[in-house]
Amino acid sequence: MICELLIDTLTHGGNGLGRLEGKAVFVPGTAPGDRIRCRIVKQHKRHAEGVIETLLEPSPQRRSAPCPVAGECGGCQWQHLHYSAQLAAKESIFHALMQRQGEVPAAALRPLVAAPDEWHYRSRVQFKCRQTEQGFVIGFYRPASHYVVGIEQCPILDPRLNLALRNFRSWLAEGPNPHQIPQVDMAVGDGGQVRVVVHFIGDESSALVDYLRPRAEETDYALFLQTGSKSSSQQILGPADLTIQVDQPPLSLSYGPGGFAQVNLDQNRALVAAALLAADLQGTERVLDLYCGMGNFSLPLARRAREVVGVEDYAPSISSAIQNAAENGVGNAIFLAQPAEGALLALNAGVPFDLVLLDPPRSGAYAVMGELLRAAPKRVIYISCDPATLARDLVPLQQGGYRIISCQPFDLFPQSYHVESLTVLERG
């Protein structure tokens, strides 16, 4: 079915929204104000999905995407929008979702914090690979598929990762067993060191290791080979850890392959600074950091608190946190490798926590909401990378006696619809 459609707005998920005889139609790659000829590809009871057949009248919010595969690659949804339009959409979508589903008072909502650079910000990336009849392809999956869209370079990547991409594309294509390399992970730290993890699904990796080692050594890459889960990662060459900096004066935090650091290092520093301001610590408080990772929030908080306890179920990240505390001279932080569920009530016995900071994965922290309400810390800071699970988790906290002081989105992911946020709650 072909129809003419006016796109009214953008939605969480990145699609444009228009209406056909009152029925919502979601169309990727559109901008508010676009008039399009649309082909309906899926009909649902209350909405439909469409694709652009012809752009009849472009919106003033639209621009030419600098990436030649922006319409195919699954990484960016909004390169065709001016950055100012992206920011306005993210703030509007986030605020509406928080009010509608999270019951957040309008007075508590804060403006979105823009990224200092909409390009070249990404410090970590996973490339998908496939050997085809036309040769070795490295890039990203097309949305909702396992088709690898090959790329020459990516405009949101740190330039050092684009250089590494160019090198490894050539090396892997010409090296042994390219058909047994499904993925390559790359990351760069604040110091400029590039770490590359090559995933290998063959039985014998020695030929690949012998081939890549001298090339990585010549270009000063840290090189790893992973043959299964994270624990199978084998160090081939160079330092295991990358280092990022947070807080003032700077803390240097290291993390190994398989560990987590935010992809936007500048915005991560802004997020940490905002969390410290919200914590308003006086030096006497006991603080719990759930889902603490390698100490991104824990160690800056520990500089200002009496004691910080960090909990994370990925043991290598806890090892990194302990090492980071020692190397930065932070002696009042304790780190425990255990699930977040059950930790709060067990650790709250005796001297209760004054502040709990949560930085959960995309699935949110609903599993610990009951514990939070029973432990009843005076203040909660919730860092979220998914507005939907944040909204879900804020409802029981408010029903249990917490008041939302502020709720602010941060743009850590320009060119995409994704948004990070920081919410501050106080009891009673």
NUTI-350345 format. One line per 2 residues: number of its first residue (from 1); their letters; for each residue x, y, z of C-alpha. Coordinates in steps of 0.5 Angstrom, whole numbers. Example, Ala and Ser with C-alpha at 12.3 -4.5 7.8 and 13.67 -1.06 7.14 Angstrom:
BEGIN
1) as) 25,-9,16; 27,-2,14
//
This chain:
BEGIN
1) mi) 0,0,0; 3,7,-2
3) ce) 0,13,1; 2,20,2
5) ll) 4,22,10; 6,28,14
7) id) 11,27,19; 9,30,26
9) tl) 14,28,31; 20,23,33
11) th) 19,18,37; 23,14,42
13) gg) 27,8,38; 28,14,33
15) ng) 23,13,28; 18,19,25
17) lg) 11,19,27; 6,21,22
19) rl) -2,19,22; -6,16,16
21) eg) -14,16,17; -12,17,25
23) ka) -7,11,25; 0,12,27
25) vf) 5,10,22; 12,10,24
27) vp) 17,11,19; 25,11,20
29) gt) 30,16,17; 25,21,17
31) ap) 24,28,20; 19,32,23
33) gd) 16,37,17; 18,31,12
35) ri) 12,30,7; 13,23,4
37) rc) 11,18,-1; 10,12,4
39) ri) 10,5,3; 6,1,9
41) vk) 10,-6,10; 7,-8,16
43) qh) 0,-7,19; -2,-8,27
45) kr) -8,-7,30; -7,0,33
47) ha) -1,2,28; 3,1,22
49) eg) 10,1,20; 13,4,13
51) vi) 19,6,9; 20,12,5
53) et) 19,11,-3; 20,19,-4
55) ll) 21,25,0; 16,30,-3
57) ep) 18,36,1; 24,36,6
59) sp) 24,38,13; 28,44,15
61) qr) 31,40,20; 34,35,15
63) rs) 41,35,13; 45,31,8
65) ap) 48,25,13; 56,25,12
67) cp) 56,17,12; 55,14,6
69) va) 51,8,9; 47,12,15
71) ge) 41,9,12; 43,2,12
73) cg) 48,1,18; 44,0,25
75) gc) 49,4,29; 46,11,28
77) qw) 38,13,27; 39,21,26
79) qh) 45,23,22; 40,26,17
81) lh) 38,31,23; 41,37,25
83) ys) 44,36,32; 40,42,34
85) aq) 34,38,32; 37,32,35
87) la) 37,35,42; 30,38,42
89) ak) 27,31,40; 31,28,45
91) es) 29,32,51; 22,33,49
93) if) 22,25,48; 25,24,55
95) ha) 21,29,59; 14,26,56
97) lm) 16,19,58; 18,21,65
99) qr) 12,25,66; 7,20,63
101) qg) 10,13,65; 15,15,71
103) ev) 10,20,74; 16,25,75
105) pa) 13,32,76; 15,37,71
107) aa) 18,42,76; 24,36,77
109) lr) 25,36,69; 32,39,67
111) pl) 34,41,60; 38,36,56
113) va) 46,36,57; 49,37,50
115) ap) 55,33,48; 61,38,46
117) de) 62,34,40; 57,31,36
119) wh) 62,27,32; 69,23,33
121) yr) 66,22,40; 66,14,41
123) sr) 72,11,44; 69,3,44
125) vq) 66,0,38; 64,-8,36
127) fk) 65,-9,29; 62,-15,26
129) cr) 65,-19,20; 64,-24,14
131) qt) 67,-27,9; 63,-26,2
133) eq) 65,-28,-5; 67,-21,-6
135) gf) 72,-21,0; 72,-20,7
137) vi) 67,-15,10; 68,-11,17
139) gf) 62,-6,19; 56,-6,23
141) yr) 49,-10,22; 44,-8,18
143) pa) 38,-6,23; 34,-13,25
145) sh) 38,-17,21; 45,-21,21
147) yv) 47,-18,14; 54,-14,15
149) vg) 54,-7,12; 61,-6,10
151) ie) 64,1,12; 71,5,10
153) qc) 70,9,16; 65,12,22
155) pi) 64,19,23; 62,18,30
157) ld) 69,14,32; 75,17,35
159) pr) 80,18,29; 85,13,32
161) ln) 79,7,32; 78,9,25
163) la) 85,8,23; 85,2,27
165) lr) 79,0,23; 83,1,16
167) nf) 89,-3,18; 85,-9,21
169) rs) 81,-9,15; 87,-10,10
171) wl) 90,-15,15; 85,-19,16
173) ae) 82,-20,9; 90,-22,7
175) gp) 91,-26,13; 89,-33,15
177) np) 82,-36,16; 78,-29,15
179) hq) 72,-34,15; 73,-35,22
181) ip) 73,-28,25; 66,-26,26
183) qv) 67,-20,31; 73,-15,32
185) dm) 72,-10,39; 76,-4,39
187) av) 77,1,44; 82,7,46
189) gd) 83,11,53; 85,18,55
191) gg) 92,16,54; 91,14,46
193) qv) 93,7,47; 88,3,42
195) rv) 86,-4,44; 84,-9,39
197) vv) 80,-16,41; 80,-21,35
199) hf) 74,-26,36; 76,-33,33
201) ig) 72,-39,32; 77,-44,29
203) de) 80,-49,32; 87,-47,31
205) ss) 89,-40,32; 97,-40,32
207) al) 97,-38,25; 93,-32,26
209) vd) 97,-30,32; 103,-31,29
211) yl) 101,-26,23; 98,-21,27
213) rp) 103,-20,32; 108,-17,28
215) ra) 103,-12,25; 100,-10,32
217) ee) 107,-9,35; 109,-4,29
219) td) 103,0,30; 103,0,38
221) ya) 96,-4,38; 95,-8,44
223) lf) 92,-14,41; 88,-20,44
225) lq) 85,-26,41; 78,-29,44
227) tg) 75,-36,42; 69,-36,46
229) sk) 66,-32,52; 70,-26,56
231) ss) 74,-31,60; 77,-34,54
233) sq) 81,-27,52; 88,-29,51
235) qi) 93,-23,51; 98,-23,45
237) lg) 101,-16,45; 101,-10,49
239) pa) 98,-7,56; 91,-11,58
241) dl) 88,-4,61; 86,2,58
243) ti) 86,8,62; 80,14,63
245) qv) 80,20,67; 75,23,71
247) dq) 74,28,77; 78,34,79
249) pp) 84,33,80; 84,27,75
251) ls) 83,20,78; 86,15,73
253) ls) 82,9,72; 84,3,68
255) yg) 79,-3,66; 81,-9,62
257) pg) 78,-13,56; 71,-15,57
259) gf) 70,-9,62; 66,-3,62
261) aq) 67,4,60; 62,9,57
263) vn) 63,10,50; 63,18,51
265) ld) 69,20,55; 68,27,55
267) qn) 60,26,57; 62,21,62
269) ra) 66,26,66; 60,31,66
271) lv) 56,26,68; 61,24,74
273) aa) 61,31,76; 53,32,76
275) al) 53,26,80; 58,29,85
277) la) 54,35,85; 48,32,87
279) ad) 51,27,92; 53,34,96
281) lq) 57,30,101; 60,33,107
283) gt) 65,27,109; 61,24,114
285) er) 57,19,109; 57,12,108
287) vl) 55,11,100; 53,5,96
289) dl) 55,4,89; 51,-1,86
291) yc) 53,-4,79; 60,0,80
293) gm) 64,-3,75; 71,-1,75
295) gn) 70,5,80; 67,10,75
297) fs) 63,14,81; 65,10,87
299) lp) 72,13,87; 70,20,86
301) la) 65,19,91; 70,16,96
303) rr) 74,22,96; 68,26,99
305) ar) 65,21,103; 67,17,110
307) ev) 66,10,106; 64,8,100
309) vg) 62,0,98; 62,-2,91
311) ve) 58,-8,88; 59,-11,81
313) dy) 58,-18,79; 63,-18,74
315) ap) 69,-20,78; 74,-17,73
317) si) 71,-11,74; 72,-11,81
319) ss) 79,-13,81; 80,-7,76
321) ai) 76,-2,82; 81,-5,87
323) qn) 87,-4,83; 84,3,81
325) aa) 83,5,89; 90,3,91
327) en) 94,7,85; 90,13,86
329) gv) 91,13,94; 84,12,96
331) gn) 83,8,102; 76,8,104
333) ai) 73,4,98; 71,-3,99
335) fl) 69,-7,93; 65,-14,93
337) aq) 64,-18,87; 57,-20,88
339) pa) 50,-19,85; 46,-13,86
341) eg) 40,-17,89; 41,-18,96
343) al) 47,-14,97; 44,-7,100
345) la) 40,-11,106; 46,-15,107
347) ln) 51,-9,107; 46,-4,110
349) ag) 46,-8,117; 50,-4,123
351) vp) 51,3,120; 46,4,114
353) fd) 48,8,108; 46,15,107
355) lv) 47,15,99; 46,9,94
357) ll) 48,11,87; 45,6,82
359) dp) 48,5,75; 45,-1,72
361) pr) 45,-4,65; 39,-3,60
363) sg) 35,-8,64; 34,-3,70
365) ay) 34,-4,77; 27,-6,79
367) av) 30,-13,82; 33,-8,88
369) mg) 27,-3,89; 24,-7,94
371) el) 31,-7,98; 32,0,97
373) lr) 25,2,100; 27,-3,106
375) aa) 33,0,107; 31,7,106
377) pk) 37,11,105; 36,19,105
379) rv) 38,20,98; 38,16,92
381) iy) 42,17,85; 40,13,79
383) is) 44,13,73; 40,10,67
385) cd) 42,9,60; 34,7,58
387) pa) 29,12,59; 23,6,59
389) tl) 26,2,65; 28,8,69
391) ar) 21,10,68; 18,4,71
393) dl) 23,4,77; 22,11,79
395) vp) 14,9,80; 15,4,86
397) lq) 20,9,89; 16,15,89
399) qg) 10,10,92; 15,8,97
401) gy) 16,15,100; 21,18,95
403) ri) 21,25,92; 24,26,85
405) is) 29,33,86; 31,33,79
407) cq) 31,28,73; 36,30,67
409) pf) 38,27,61; 45,27,58
411) dl) 47,26,50; 52,21,51
413) fp) 50,18,44; 50,24,38
415) qs) 47,21,32; 42,16,35
417) yh) 36,16,39; 39,14,46
419) ve) 40,18,52; 43,17,59
421) sl) 40,21,65; 41,22,72
423) tv) 36,22,77; 36,25,84
425) le) 31,22,89; 30,24,97
427) rg) 26,20,102; 20,24,105
//
